[in-house]
């Protein structure tokens, strides 16, 4: 019964996309509905049944976003990509994989309204429609047109929403970030500390019995961390990255001809970036910690640099402002509010390109953890109608996206196979 329903649903999605869209044309503007909320974990080989139900049509359109052509590089074979990653992880050997270049319809990151609406999608990943902090996405948005649903597993942690365009040509996955208090908080914190700390969330001796992995190698003169140990810690089932890989595969299967975008805030933004880099999907991350080191520790095969760039050409855009200490890796030290809350968010280097709003200079803000809240970013930064000056005095609706060159994470630490040397 389930397999028959899934087969019929998939055929309907394919027919909708083929009839409603021309694959040779990249639309400049698309209209979105909230399709459903995804619920995980999903059993191996099984697709989330709720993804088969589209939102009933409504008029007028809910969300209108501008698009633009974007070049992405995708592995020709996901199986080969997975094999290369495991070979690097288990045997420290590099295995070349083939990449294919493709032009897809991606979000127009230079458009103020598009970024603001994507940020609202991102914020809505933290709650259900109709709740206090749910954001209306446009004046025409009517939450009553959404298909009713709920989260089945309160403690899973990996949550969000799925938005689709009216013709099913574009799908946006919005991934929830860290919740400080609630049923998902424990797993959120574990993932934060595994992905964004220099070494197992070790800040000082008070963390000896509460680190998230045992990779610290004691030395009287140096801070040392075992690379192999860290890599093994990052492949455990509780890591959200592995859960996200399964989810993205399911969505690709359900919408085989759609352009798929990923968005998220904070931890959710970094996960969106890591998954976007894995599958070659456009991703926009808001106020996210630096995930470049996490990508290395996860042994993610990435496309080789092109042109004069030294960074891999991944379709990732980070959006943050310079009064937020988290994306800058500045919420550190035993006296910081992050450490006092049990978080070690120490990395600052990002994949892709970054759009950085200078709120310190323009708005007179001080660096403050409270400025990390997505509501503050939407209402006080992204929705601001004034222009943002660059270093040459030119003003832009959205600051220019740039690669973070010469960025180094955890420069006070030494990384190597210290446990192996000690055991040997």
C-alpha angles and dihedrals in degrees: 000000000000094000091049091051091047092049092050092046092051092050091050091052091050093049092047093054096043093049098041102043141048109221092208094060125074107209119226094211133024133187121225140203129189102255104184146303119266120231123202155228097057121193115253110275093010127111123218105264093211090066089071094070117083124203112264110254118262137179134262104033116262107218127017116196130179118232137195136188113271130185115229133182116219132182109255088222125030089198090056089047091052092046092051091050093050092046090053091045099046102030105021088235126136118230117190117228132193121251128200124209117224136172113224137170108266135173117283099242091186091064114092095206094049092053091047092051093046088051089053090051087051093050091050090061087079096064148015124268112277095029122126097264098041111127122222105229100209135352088263094054113121113187090196090072091066120104108250114250143142143202111273097192113047094184100047095090100201102103141150147116137278118223122189134189117245093257092042090241094124130038126188122199112202113198124203120238130210119323110203096202124024144067094300096047097097095054091040091056092046091054093045092052095044095048104036108030122092093232124359094313091292108163102154140332092291088071094059094106099033106050118127095233139011102242101115114115111202119230129165092221105029143043103233131184129187112235096199092051091051093050091052091049090055096058097061117123093245091066111106093219092071091048090049093052090058092047095050090049089053092050092048088053093049094045104031095164099038129105105241122207128186126210134173146151126239108327088006090055093052090049089050089052095048092048092044090052091049096051101027093246125147111256134184116198123192122208091339126166116248108282100179093097091046089054089054093047090048087053092230111181106230130189114266120259118270133204115354095331123111093201129081113263098246119160094239127132121188118201119194143132129237097242090068110087096197102071088042094053089238101123092090141119130066092279095052120107089237093058092043089055092050098259129126104194098167107145123094109170116104135199121237118006132325132220106204121191113208097221092155092064101030101037100024093238123163121222103271133159090224088069088067092077111112092225090060091049094050100045101034103033116018095038093047108119096206122098123255115231121222127212090274093055096254116136124224135184085228124019115253115269112240138177116251100239124188092015116153126189126209095358091169091063132080117218127198145105095299097147091050091050090048094049091046 
